[in-house]
Amino acid sequence: MPKHEFSVDMTCEGCANAATRVLNKLGGVQFEIDLPNKKICIDSEHSMDTLLETLRKTGKTVTYIGLK
């Protein structure tokens, strides 16, 4: 599965929890949240657009970095 890396404007554990909630609702994803570096790496068959749209539901600024 491709690993997509995103920059997410997370400032606290609450932000990371919001990202975890929306990604778990999407289903079929494995992810790692790097809070200090404000990055999320997602292992998923979903398209990059779907993942980006899902992460934006947190209300945070999200930028696609690329494949890891």
mmCIF file of the N, C-alpha and C atoms, coordinates in Angstrom:
data_MODEL
# 
_entry.id   MODEL 
# 
loop_
_atom_site.group_PDB 
_atom_site.id 
_atom_site.type_symbol 
_atom_site.label_atom_id 
_atom_site.label_alt_id 
_atom_site.label_comp_id 
_atom_site.label_asym_id 
_atom_site.label_entity_id 
_atom_site.label_seq_id 
_atom_site.pdbx_PDB_ins_code 
_atom_site.Cartn_x 
_atom_site.Cartn_y 
_atom_site.Cartn_z 
_atom_site.occupancy 
_atom_site.B_iso_or_equiv 
_atom_site.pdbx_formal_charge 
_atom_site.auth_seq_id 
_atom_site.auth_comp_id 
_atom_site.auth_asym_id 
_atom_site.auth_atom_id 
_atom_site.pdbx_PDB_model_num 
ATOM 1   N N  . MET A 1 1  ? 0.842   -1.193 0.000  1.00 0.00 ? 1  MET A N  1 
ATOM 2   C CA . MET A 1 1  ? 0.000   0.000  0.000  1.00 0.00 ? 1  MET A CA 1 
ATOM 3   C C  . MET A 1 1  ? 0.877   1.242  0.000  1.00 0.00 ? 1  MET A C  1 
ATOM 4   N N  . PRO A 1 2  ? 0.442   2.266  -0.711 1.00 0.00 ? 2  PRO A N  1 
ATOM 5   C CA . PRO A 1 2  ? 1.221   3.502  -0.707 1.00 0.00 ? 2  PRO A CA 1 
ATOM 6   C C  . PRO A 1 2  ? 1.133   4.218  0.638  1.00 0.00 ? 2  PRO A C  1 
ATOM 7   N N  . LYS A 1 3  ? 2.230   4.868  1.009  1.00 0.00 ? 3  LYS A N  1 
ATOM 8   C CA . LYS A 1 3  ? 2.251   5.670  2.239  1.00 0.00 ? 3  LYS A CA 1 
ATOM 9   C C  . LYS A 1 3  ? 2.255   7.136  1.845  1.00 0.00 ? 3  LYS A C  1 
ATOM 10  N N  . HIS A 1 4  ? 1.220   7.842  2.275  1.00 0.00 ? 4  HIS A N  1 
ATOM 11  C CA . HIS A 1 4  ? 1.088   9.264  1.983  1.00 0.00 ? 4  HIS A CA 1 
ATOM 12  C C  . HIS A 1 4  ? 1.458   10.062 3.214  1.00 0.00 ? 4  HIS A C  1 
ATOM 13  N N  . GLU A 1 5  ? 2.213   11.136 3.003  1.00 0.00 ? 5  GLU A N  1 
ATOM 14  C CA . GLU A 1 5  ? 2.617   11.975 4.123  1.00 0.00 ? 5  GLU A CA 1 
ATOM 15  C C  . GLU A 1 5  ? 1.956   13.348 4.009  1.00 0.00 ? 5  GLU A C  1 
ATOM 16  N N  . PHE A 1 6  ? 1.388   13.800 5.127  1.00 0.00 ? 6  PHE A N  1 
ATOM 17  C CA . PHE A 1 6  ? 0.695   15.076 5.174  1.00 0.00 ? 6  PHE A CA 1 
ATOM 18  C C  . PHE A 1 6  ? 1.252   15.937 6.294  1.00 0.00 ? 6  PHE A C  1 
ATOM 19  N N  . SER A 1 7  ? 1.274   17.237 6.058  1.00 0.00 ? 7  SER A N  1 
ATOM 20  C CA . SER A 1 7  ? 1.587   18.202 7.101  1.00 0.00 ? 7  SER A CA 1 
ATOM 21  C C  . SER A 1 7  ? 0.245   18.706 7.621  1.00 0.00 ? 7  SER A C  1 
ATOM 22  N N  . VAL A 1 8  ? 0.025   18.611 8.940  1.00 0.00 ? 8  VAL A N  1 
ATOM 23  C CA . VAL A 1 8  ? -1.233  19.018 9.543  1.00 0.00 ? 8  VAL A CA 1 
ATOM 24  C C  . VAL A 1 8  ? -0.913  19.987 10.678 1.00 0.00 ? 8  VAL A C  1 
ATOM 25  N N  . ASP A 1 9  ? -1.579  21.123 10.707 1.00 0.00 ? 9  ASP A N  1 
ATOM 26  C CA . ASP A 1 9  ? -1.318  22.151 11.715 1.00 0.00 ? 9  ASP A CA 1 
ATOM 27  C C  . ASP A 1 9  ? -1.884  21.729 13.076 1.00 0.00 ? 9  ASP A C  1 
ATOM 28  N N  . MET A 1 10 ? -1.195  20.761 13.706 1.00 0.00 ? 10 MET A N  1 
ATOM 29  C CA . MET A 1 10 ? -1.619  20.239 15.011 1.00 0.00 ? 10 MET A CA 1 
ATOM 30  C C  . MET A 1 10 ? -0.765  20.894 16.097 1.00 0.00 ? 10 MET A C  1 
ATOM 31  N N  . THR A 1 11 ? -1.415  21.356 17.154 1.00 0.00 ? 11 THR A N  1 
ATOM 32  C CA . THR A 1 11 ? -0.675  22.023 18.223 1.00 0.00 ? 11 THR A CA 1 
ATOM 33  C C  . THR A 1 11 ? -0.714  21.264 19.544 1.00 0.00 ? 11 THR A C  1 
ATOM 34  N N  . CYS A 1 12 ? -1.619  20.275 19.647 1.00 0.00 ? 12 CYS A N  1 
ATOM 35  C CA . CYS A 1 12 ? -1.759  19.580 20.928 1.00 0.00 ? 12 CYS A CA 1 
ATOM 36  C C  . CYS A 1 12 ? -2.294  18.166 20.714 1.00 0.00 ? 12 CYS A C  1 
ATOM 37  N N  . GLU A 1 13 ? -2.406  17.447 21.817 1.00 0.00 ? 13 GLU A N  1 
ATOM 38  C CA . GLU A 1 13 ? -2.920  16.080 21.773 1.00 0.00 ? 13 GLU A CA 1 
ATOM 39  C C  . GLU A 1 13 ? -4.363  16.047 21.275 1.00 0.00 ? 13 GLU A C  1 
ATOM 40  N N  . GLY A 1 14 ? -5.126  17.083 21.575 1.00 0.00 ? 14 GLY A N  1 
ATOM 41  C CA . GLY A 1 14 ? -6.508  17.172 21.104 1.00 0.00 ? 14 GLY A CA 1 
ATOM 42  C C  . GLY A 1 14 ? -6.582  17.194 19.581 1.00 0.00 ? 14 GLY A C  1 
ATOM 43  N N  . CYS A 1 15 ? -5.643  17.910 18.964 1.00 0.00 ? 15 CYS A N  1 
ATOM 44  C CA . CYS A 1 15 ? -5.580  17.964 17.494 1.00 0.00 ? 15 CYS A CA 1 
ATOM 45  C C  . CYS A 1 15 ? -5.276  16.580 16.929 1.00 0.00 ? 15 CYS A C  1 
ATOM 46  N N  . ALA A 1 16 ? -4.334  15.892 17.551 1.00 0.00 ? 16 ALA A N  1 
ATOM 47  C CA . ALA A 1 16 ? -3.965  14.546 17.114 1.00 0.00 ? 16 ALA A CA 1 
ATOM 48  C C  . ALA A 1 16 ? -5.151  13.598 17.287 1.00 0.00 ? 16 ALA A C  1 
ATOM 49  N N  . ASN A 1 17 ? -5.896  13.757 18.383 1.00 0.00 ? 17 ASN A N  1 
ATOM 50  C CA . ASN A 1 17 ? -7.074  12.919 18.614 1.00 0.00 ? 17 ASN A CA 1 
ATOM 51  C C  . ASN A 1 17 ? -8.154  13.171 17.563 1.00 0.00 ? 17 ASN A C  1 
ATOM 52  N N  . ALA A 1 18 ? -8.314  14.425 17.144 1.00 0.00 ? 18 ALA A N  1 
ATOM 53  C CA . ALA A 1 18 ? -9.296  14.755 16.097 1.00 0.00 ? 18 ALA A CA 1 
ATOM 54  C C  . ALA A 1 18 ? -8.915  14.057 14.797 1.00 0.00 ? 18 ALA A C  1 
ATOM 55  N N  . ALA A 1 19 ? -7.631  14.073 14.457 1.00 0.00 ? 19 ALA A N  1 
ATOM 56  C CA . ALA A 1 19 ? -7.152  13.400 13.241 1.00 0.00 ? 19 ALA A CA 1 
ATOM 57  C C  . ALA A 1 19 ? -7.382  11.893 13.351 1.00 0.00 ? 19 ALA A C  1 
ATOM 58  N N  . THR A 1 20 ? -7.108  11.340 14.516 1.00 0.00 ? 20 THR A N  1 
ATOM 59  C CA . THR A 1 20 ? -7.321  9.907  14.745 1.00 0.00 ? 20 THR A CA 1 
ATOM 60  C C  . THR A 1 20 ? -8.791  9.547  14.545 1.00 0.00 ? 20 THR A C  1 
ATOM 61  N N  . ARG A 1 21 ? -9.684  10.367 15.082 1.00 0.00 ? 21 ARG A N  1 
ATOM 62  C CA . ARG A 1 21 ? -11.132 10.109 14.959 1.00 0.00 ? 21 ARG A CA 1 
ATOM 63  C C  . ARG A 1 21 ? -11.578 10.070 13.501 1.00 0.00 ? 21 ARG A C  1 
ATOM 64  N N  . VAL A 1 22 ? -11.200 11.089 12.713 1.00 0.00 ? 22 VAL A N  1 
ATOM 65  C CA . VAL A 1 22 ? -11.675 11.130 11.318 1.00 0.00 ? 22 VAL A CA 1 
ATOM 66  C C  . VAL A 1 22 ? -11.057 10.010 10.487 1.00 0.00 ? 22 VAL A C  1 
ATOM 67  N N  . LEU A 1 23 ? -9.797  9.664  10.755 1.00 0.00 ? 23 LEU A N  1 
ATOM 68  C CA . LEU A 1 23 ? -9.155  8.586  9.991  1.00 0.00 ? 23 LEU A CA 1 
ATOM 69  C C  . LEU A 1 23 ? -9.752  7.228  10.349 1.00 0.00 ? 23 LEU A C  1 
ATOM 70  N N  . ASN A 1 24 ? -10.080 7.027  11.610 1.00 0.00 ? 24 ASN A N  1 
ATOM 71  C CA . ASN A 1 24 ? -10.706 5.760  12.013 1.00 0.00 ? 24 ASN A CA 1 
ATOM 72  C C  . ASN A 1 24 ? -12.104 5.608  11.409 1.00 0.00 ? 24 ASN A C  1 
ATOM 73  N N  . LYS A 1 25 ? -12.834 6.717  11.260 1.00 0.00 ? 25 LYS A N  1 
ATOM 74  C CA . LYS A 1 25 ? -14.157 6.670  10.626 1.00 0.00 ? 25 LYS A CA 1 
ATOM 75  C C  . LYS A 1 25 ? -14.040 6.287  9.157  1.00 0.00 ? 25 LYS A C  1 
ATOM 76  N N  . LEU A 1 26 ? -12.962 6.717  8.506  1.00 0.00 ? 26 LEU A N  1 
ATOM 77  C CA . LEU A 1 26 ? -12.745 6.409  7.088  1.00 0.00 ? 26 LEU A CA 1 
ATOM 78  C C  . LEU A 1 26 ? -12.560 4.907  6.908  1.00 0.00 ? 26 LEU A C  1 
ATOM 79  N N  . GLY A 1 27 ? -11.819 4.288  7.801  1.00 0.00 ? 27 GLY A N  1 
ATOM 80  C CA . GLY A 1 27 ? -11.603 2.844  7.746  1.00 0.00 ? 27 GLY A CA 1 
ATOM 81  C C  . GLY A 1 27 ? -10.568 2.442  6.709  1.00 0.00 ? 27 GLY A C  1 
ATOM 82  N N  . GLY A 1 28 ? -9.964  1.295  6.922  1.00 0.00 ? 28 GLY A N  1 
ATOM 83  C CA . GLY A 1 28 ? -8.988  0.758  5.978  1.00 0.00 ? 28 GLY A CA 1 
ATOM 84  C C  . GLY A 1 28 ? -7.693  1.542  5.920  1.00 0.00 ? 28 GLY A C  1 
ATOM 85  N N  . VAL A 1 29 ? -7.359  2.217  7.021  1.00 0.00 ? 29 VAL A N  1 
ATOM 86  C CA . VAL A 1 29 ? -6.123  2.995  7.046  1.00 0.00 ? 29 VAL A CA 1 
ATOM 87  C C  . VAL A 1 29 ? -5.281  2.622  8.262  1.00 0.00 ? 29 VAL A C  1 
ATOM 88  N N  . GLN A 1 30 ? -3.978  2.693  8.074  1.00 0.00 ? 30 GLN A N  1 
ATOM 89  C CA . GLN A 1 30 ? -3.030  2.599  9.181  1.00 0.00 ? 30 GLN A CA 1 
ATOM 90  C C  . GLN A 1 30 ? -2.267  3.906  9.127  1.00 0.00 ? 30 GLN A C  1 
ATOM 91  N N  . PHE A 1 31 ? -2.013  4.505  10.281 1.00 0.00 ? 31 PHE A N  1 
ATOM 92  C CA . PHE A 1 31 ? -1.350  5.804  10.258 1.00 0.00 ? 31 PHE A CA 1 
ATOM 93  C C  . PHE A 1 31 ? -0.487  6.014  11.488 1.00 0.00 ? 31 PHE A C  1 
ATOM 94  N N  . GLU A 1 32 ? 0.472   6.911  11.328 1.00 0.00 ? 32 GLU A N  1 
ATOM 95  C CA . GLU A 1 32 ? 1.341   7.325  12.421 1.00 0.00 ? 32 GLU A CA 1 
ATOM 96  C C  . GLU A 1 32 ? 1.246   8.834  12.509 1.00 0.00 ? 32 GLU A C  1 
ATOM 97  N N  . ILE A 1 33 ? 1.041   9.330  13.723 1.00 0.00 ? 33 ILE A N  1 
ATOM 98  C CA . ILE A 1 33 ? 0.970   10.772 13.930 1.00 0.00 ? 33 ILE A CA 1 
ATOM 99  C C  . ILE A 1 33 ? 2.249   11.224 14.615 1.00 0.00 ? 33 ILE A C  1 
ATOM 100 N N  . ASP A 1 34 ? 2.945   12.171 13.986 1.00 0.00 ? 34 ASP A N  1 
ATOM 101 C CA . ASP A 1 34 ? 4.168   12.759 14.533 1.00 0.00 ? 34 ASP A CA 1 
ATOM 102 C C  . ASP A 1 34 ? 3.816   14.178 14.969 1.00 0.00 ? 34 ASP A C  1 
ATOM 103 N N  . LEU A 1 35 ? 3.315   14.300 16.195 1.00 0.00 ? 35 LEU A N  1 
ATOM 104 C CA . LEU A 1 35 ? 2.832   15.590 16.696 1.00 0.00 ? 35 LEU A CA 1 
ATOM 105 C C  . LEU A 1 35 ? 3.922   16.663 16.748 1.00 0.00 ? 35 LEU A C  1 
ATOM 106 N N  . PRO A 1 36 ? 5.139   16.358 17.261 1.00 0.00 ? 36 PRO A N  1 
ATOM 107 C CA . PRO A 1 36 ? 6.161   17.414 17.321 1.00 0.00 ? 36 PRO A CA 1 
ATOM 108 C C  . PRO A 1 36 ? 6.503   18.013 15.948 1.00 0.00 ? 36 PRO A C  1 
ATOM 109 N N  . ASN A 1 37 ? 6.485   17.173 14.893 1.00 0.00 ? 37 ASN A N  1 
ATOM 110 C CA . ASN A 1 37 ? 6.804   17.652 13.543 1.00 0.00 ? 37 ASN A CA 1 
ATOM 111 C C  . ASN A 1 37 ? 5.562   17.982 12.719 1.00 0.00 ? 37 ASN A C  1 
ATOM 112 N N  . LYS A 1 38 ? 4.382   17.827 13.346 1.00 0.00 ? 38 LYS A N  1 
ATOM 113 C CA . LYS A 1 38 ? 3.109   18.138 12.703 1.00 0.00 ? 38 LYS A CA 1 
ATOM 114 C C  . LYS A 1 38 ? 2.905   17.379 11.396 1.00 0.00 ? 38 LYS A C  1 
ATOM 115 N N  . LYS A 1 39 ? 3.187   16.071 11.428 1.00 0.00 ? 39 LYS A N  1 
ATOM 116 C CA . LYS A 1 39 ? 3.048   15.237 10.232 1.00 0.00 ? 39 LYS A CA 1 
ATOM 117 C C  . LYS A 1 39 ? 2.226   13.999 10.545 1.00 0.00 ? 39 LYS A C  1 
ATOM 118 N N  . ILE A 1 40 ? 1.508   13.542 9.524  1.00 0.00 ? 40 ILE A N  1 
ATOM 119 C CA . ILE A 1 40 ? 0.783   12.276 9.619  1.00 0.00 ? 40 ILE A CA 1 
ATOM 120 C C  . ILE A 1 40 ? 1.156   11.456 8.393  1.00 0.00 ? 40 ILE A C  1 
ATOM 121 N N  . CYS A 1 41 ? 1.582   10.232 8.631  1.00 0.00 ? 41 CYS A N  1 
ATOM 122 C CA . CYS A 1 41 ? 1.915   9.308  7.550  1.00 0.00 ? 41 CYS A CA 1 
ATOM 123 C C  . CYS A 1 41 ? 0.816   8.248  7.521  1.00 0.00 ? 41 CYS A C  1 
ATOM 124 N N  . ILE A 1 42 ? 0.160   8.115  6.366  1.00 0.00 ? 42 ILE A N  1 
ATOM 125 C CA . ILE A 1 42 ? -0.998  7.220  6.246  1.00 0.00 ? 42 ILE A CA 1 
ATOM 126 C C  . ILE A 1 42 ? -0.720  6.125  5.223  1.00 0.00 ? 42 ILE A C  1 
ATOM 127 N N  . ASP A 1 43 ? -0.937  4.898  5.642  1.00 0.00 ? 43 ASP A N  1 
ATOM 128 C CA . ASP A 1 43 ? -0.786  3.719  4.804  1.00 0.00 ? 43 ASP A CA 1 
ATOM 129 C C  . ASP A 1 43 ? -2.198  3.295  4.404  1.00 0.00 ? 43 ASP A C  1 
ATOM 130 N N  . SER A 1 44 ? -2.561  3.520  3.119  1.00 0.00 ? 44 SER A N  1 
ATOM 131 C CA . SER A 1 44 ? -3.951  3.281  2.733  1.00 0.00 ? 44 SER A CA 1 
ATOM 132 C C  . SER A 1 44 ? -4.098  3.094  1.230  1.00 0.00 ? 44 SER A C  1 
ATOM 133 N N  . GLU A 1 45 ? -5.148  2.373  0.854  1.00 0.00 ? 45 GLU A N  1 
ATOM 134 C CA . GLU A 1 45 ? -5.506  2.219  -0.558 1.00 0.00 ? 45 GLU A CA 1 
ATOM 135 C C  . GLU A 1 45 ? -6.390  3.375  -1.028 1.00 0.00 ? 45 GLU A C  1 
ATOM 136 N N  . HIS A 1 46 ? -6.862  4.210  -0.081 1.00 0.00 ? 46 HIS A N  1 
ATOM 137 C CA . HIS A 1 46 ? -7.673  5.364  -0.453 1.00 0.00 ? 46 HIS A CA 1 
ATOM 138 C C  . HIS A 1 46 ? -6.831  6.345  -1.259 1.00 0.00 ? 46 HIS A C  1 
ATOM 139 N N  . SER A 1 47 ? -7.478  7.123  -2.112 1.00 0.00 ? 47 SER A N  1 
ATOM 140 C CA . SER A 1 47 ? -6.743  8.109  -2.913 1.00 0.00 ? 47 SER A CA 1 
ATOM 141 C C  . SER A 1 47 ? -6.243  9.241  -2.028 1.00 0.00 ? 47 SER A C  1 
ATOM 142 N N  . MET A 1 48 ? -5.239  9.937  -2.501 1.00 0.00 ? 48 MET A N  1 
ATOM 143 C CA . MET A 1 48 ? -4.686  11.072 -1.785 1.00 0.00 ? 48 MET A CA 1 
ATOM 144 C C  . MET A 1 48 ? -5.760  12.126 -1.566 1.00 0.00 ? 48 MET A C  1 
ATOM 145 N N  . ASP A 1 49 ? -6.627  12.340 -2.561 1.00 0.00 ? 49 ASP A N  1 
ATOM 146 C CA . ASP A 1 49 ? -7.707  13.326 -2.440 1.00 0.00 ? 49 ASP A CA 1 
ATOM 147 C C  . ASP A 1 49 ? -8.673  12.963 -1.317 1.00 0.00 ? 49 ASP A C  1 
ATOM 148 N N  . THR A 1 50 ? -9.011  11.682 -1.203 1.00 0.00 ? 50 THR A N  1 
ATOM 149 C CA . THR A 1 50 ? -9.909  11.222 -0.142 1.00 0.00 ? 50 THR A CA 1 
ATOM 150 C C  . THR A 1 50 ? -9.277  11.440 1.223  1.00 0.00 ? 50 THR A C  1 
ATOM 151 N N  . LEU A 1 51 ? -7.996  11.119 1.340  1.00 0.00 ? 51 LEU A N  1 
ATOM 152 C CA . LEU A 1 51 ? -7.292  11.300 2.614  1.00 0.00 ? 51 LEU A CA 1 
ATOM 153 C C  . LEU A 1 51 ? -7.196  12.778 2.975  1.00 0.00 ? 51 LEU A C  1 
ATOM 154 N N  . LEU A 1 52 ? -6.897  13.611 1.992  1.00 0.00 ? 52 LEU A N  1 
ATOM 155 C CA . LEU A 1 52 ? -6.786  15.056 2.218  1.00 0.00 ? 52 LEU A CA 1 
ATOM 156 C C  . LEU A 1 52 ? -8.127  15.628 2.684  1.00 0.00 ? 52 LEU A C  1 
ATOM 157 N N  . GLU A 1 53 ? -9.185  15.237 1.997  1.00 0.00 ? 53 GLU A N  1 
ATOM 158 C CA . GLU A 1 53 ? -10.538 15.702 2.346  1.00 0.00 ? 53 GLU A CA 1 
ATOM 159 C C  . GLU A 1 53 ? -10.911 15.241 3.764  1.00 0.00 ? 53 GLU A C  1 
ATOM 160 N N  . THR A 1 54 ? -10.553 14.011 4.101  1.00 0.00 ? 54 THR A N  1 
ATOM 161 C CA . THR A 1 54 ? -10.849 13.471 5.430  1.00 0.00 ? 54 THR A CA 1 
ATOM 162 C C  . THR A 1 54 ? -10.110 14.249 6.507  1.00 0.00 ? 54 THR A C  1 
ATOM 163 N N  . LEU A 1 55 ? -8.820  14.501 6.294  1.00 0.00 ? 55 LEU A N  1 
ATOM 164 C CA . LEU A 1 55 ? -8.039  15.240 7.296  1.00 0.00 ? 55 LEU A CA 1 
ATOM 165 C C  . LEU A 1 55 ? -8.531  16.681 7.449  1.00 0.00 ? 55 LEU A C  1 
ATOM 166 N N  . ARG A 1 56 ? -9.040  17.256 6.381  1.00 0.00 ? 56 ARG A N  1 
ATOM 167 C CA . ARG A 1 56 ? -9.538  18.636 6.461  1.00 0.00 ? 56 ARG A CA 1 
ATOM 168 C C  . ARG A 1 56 ? -10.792 18.743 7.316  1.00 0.00 ? 56 ARG A C  1 
ATOM 169 N N  . LYS A 1 57 ? -11.467 17.623 7.568  1.00 0.00 ? 57 LYS A N  1 
ATOM 170 C CA . LYS A 1 57 ? -12.649 17.618 8.435  1.00 0.00 ? 57 LYS A CA 1 
ATOM 171 C C  . LYS A 1 57 ? -12.286 17.975 9.881  1.00 0.00 ? 57 LYS A C  1 
ATOM 172 N N  . THR A 1 58 ? -10.990 17.934 10.205 1.00 0.00 ? 58 THR A N  1 
ATOM 173 C CA . THR A 1 58 ? -10.549 18.306 11.550 1.00 0.00 ? 58 THR A CA 1 
ATOM 174 C C  . THR A 1 58 ? -10.580 19.825 11.725 1.00 0.00 ? 58 THR A C  1 
ATOM 175 N N  . GLY A 1 59 ? -10.669 20.566 10.634 1.00 0.00 ? 59 GLY A N  1 
ATOM 176 C CA . GLY A 1 59 ? -10.647 22.026 10.700 1.00 0.00 ? 59 GLY A CA 1 
ATOM 177 C C  . GLY A 1 59 ? -9.241  22.592 10.710 1.00 0.00 ? 59 GLY A C  1 
ATOM 178 N N  . LYS A 1 60 ? -8.252  21.718 10.599 1.00 0.00 ? 60 LYS A N  1 
ATOM 179 C CA . LYS A 1 60 ? -6.855  22.151 10.590 1.00 0.00 ? 60 LYS A CA 1 
ATOM 180 C C  . LYS A 1 60 ? -6.372  22.370 9.162  1.00 0.00 ? 60 LYS A C  1 
ATOM 181 N N  . THR A 1 61 ? -5.325  23.168 9.026  1.00 0.00 ? 61 THR A N  1 
ATOM 182 C CA . THR A 1 61 ? -4.693  23.362 7.728  1.00 0.00 ? 61 THR A CA 1 
ATOM 183 C C  . THR A 1 61 ? -3.912  22.092 7.397  1.00 0.00 ? 61 THR A C  1 
ATOM 184 N N  . VAL A 1 62 ? -4.192  21.527 6.209  1.00 0.00 ? 62 VAL A N  1 
ATOM 185 C CA . VAL A 1 62 ? -3.556  20.261 5.808  1.00 0.00 ? 62 VAL A CA 1 
ATOM 186 C C  . VAL A 1 62 ? -2.880  20.462 4.456  1.00 0.00 ? 62 VAL A C  1 
ATOM 187 N N  . THR A 1 63 ? -1.641  19.976 4.343  1.00 0.00 ? 63 THR A N  1 
ATOM 188 C CA . THR A 1 63 ? -0.884  20.047 3.102  1.00 0.00 ? 63 THR A CA 1 
ATOM 189 C C  . THR A 1 63 ? -0.345  18.662 2.776  1.00 0.00 ? 63 THR A C  1 
ATOM 190 N N  . TYR A 1 64 ? -0.474  18.281 1.513  1.00 0.00 ? 64 TYR A N  1 
ATOM 191 C CA . TYR A 1 64 ? 0.063   16.984 1.084  1.00 0.00 ? 64 TYR A CA 1 
ATOM 192 C C  . TYR A 1 64 ? 1.548   17.152 0.826  1.00 0.00 ? 64 TYR A C  1 
ATOM 193 N N  . ILE A 1 65 ? 2.372   16.313 1.460  1.00 0.00 ? 65 ILE A N  1 
ATOM 194 C CA . ILE A 1 65 ? 3.815   16.378 1.281  1.00 0.00 ? 65 ILE A CA 1 
ATOM 195 C C  . ILE A 1 65 ? 4.225   15.484 0.124  1.00 0.00 ? 65 ILE A C  1 
ATOM 196 N N  . GLY A 1 66 ? 3.699   14.249 0.106  1.00 0.00 ? 66 GLY A N  1 
ATOM 197 C CA . GLY A 1 66 ? 4.033   13.325 -0.974 1.00 0.00 ? 66 GLY A CA 1 
ATOM 198 C C  . GLY A 1 66 ? 4.080   11.895 -0.480 1.00 0.00 ? 66 GLY A C  1 
ATOM 199 N N  . LEU A 1 67 ? 4.531   11.009 -1.357 1.00 0.00 ? 67 LEU A N  1 
ATOM 200 C CA . LEU A 1 67 ? 4.657   9.599  -0.988 1.00 0.00 ? 67 LEU A CA 1 
ATOM 201 C C  . LEU A 1 67 ? 5.922   9.419  -0.173 1.00 0.00 ? 67 LEU A C  1 
ATOM 202 N N  . LYS A 1 68 ? 5.847   8.530  0.789  1.00 0.00 ? 68 LYS A N  1 
ATOM 203 C CA . LYS A 1 68 ? 7.007   8.306  1.648  1.00 0.00 ? 68 LYS A CA 1 
ATOM 204 C C  . LYS A 1 68 ? 7.660   6.997  1.289  1.00 0.00 ? 68 LYS A C  1 
# 
